[in-house]
Amino acid sequence: MRCEKCGTQNPPNFTFCICCNAKLELPEENTNGYLVCSECGGYYELQEGENPEDFDSCECGGQLVFYWYKEEFME
């Protein structure tokens, strides 16, 4: 979740910003994070019990990058 006060991206379910300690509004979306391919731009939402380390690369061979929120890579 991005802090509205300072703009810092915080891990999910944090109550206060890790940078400025402002109170965070918890997102309605509960997410396990997303893996985004650096080559083709495809993405996969991690399911309960899955970890980013469980995945080596995209089907196209590209490197996968982890993001907590969809807004981080859709901007």
C-alpha positions in Angstrom: 0.0 0.0 0.0 1.3 3.4 -1.0 1.4 6.0 1.8 -0.8 9.0 0.9 1.4 11.3 3.0 4.9 10.5 1.7 4.4 8.1 -1.3 6.4 5.2 0.2 5.3 1.7 -0.9 4.6 -0.4 2.2 4.2 -4.2 2.6 0.6 -5.5 2.8 -1.3 -5.3 6.1 1.0 -2.7 7.6 -0.9 -0.2 9.8 1.7 2.6 9.7 4.0 3.8 7.0 7.6 2.4 7.3 9.0 5.8 6.3 6.9 8.5 7.9 4.8 6.5 10.4 1.5 7.9 9.0 -1.6 5.8 9.5 -2.3 3.7 6.4 -5.7 2.9 5.1 -5.8 -0.9 4.4 -6.7 -1.8 0.8 -9.9 -3.6 0.1 -7.9 -6.0 -2.1 -6.1 -8.7 -0.1 -3.2 -9.8 -2.3 -0.3 -12.3 -2.2 1.5 -10.2 -4.7 2.2 -10.4 -8.4 5.0 -11.6 -10.7 5.6 -9.5 -13.8 7.7 -10.5 -16.8 10.4 -7.9 -17.7 10.3 -9.1 -21.3 6.6 -9.6 -22.4 4.9 -7.6 -19.6 2.6 -10.5 -18.6 1.7 -10.9 -15.0 0.6 -13.6 -12.6 -1.2 -13.1 -9.3 0.3 -15.3 -6.7 -2.2 -17.7 -5.0 -2.4 -18.6 -1.3 0.7 -20.6 -0.3 2.8 -19.6 -3.4 6.0 -17.7 -3.1 7.9 -15.7 -5.7 10.8 -18.1 -5.3 8.6 -20.9 -6.5 8.9 -19.5 -10.1 12.1 -19.4 -12.2 11.1 -17.4 -15.2 8.2 -16.5 -17.5 7.0 -18.9 -20.2 8.7 -16.5 -22.7 12.0 -16.9 -20.8 11.9 -13.4 -19.3 12.9 -12.5 -15.8 10.1 -12.2 -13.2 9.8 -9.2 -10.9 7.7 -9.3 -7.7 5.3 -6.5 -6.8 2.9 -6.4 -3.9 0.2 -4.4 -5.7 -1.1 -4.2 -9.3 -0.9 -0.4 -9.2 2.9 -0.6 -8.9 3.4 -2.1 -12.3 0.3 -0.8 -14.1 1.3 2.9 -13.6 
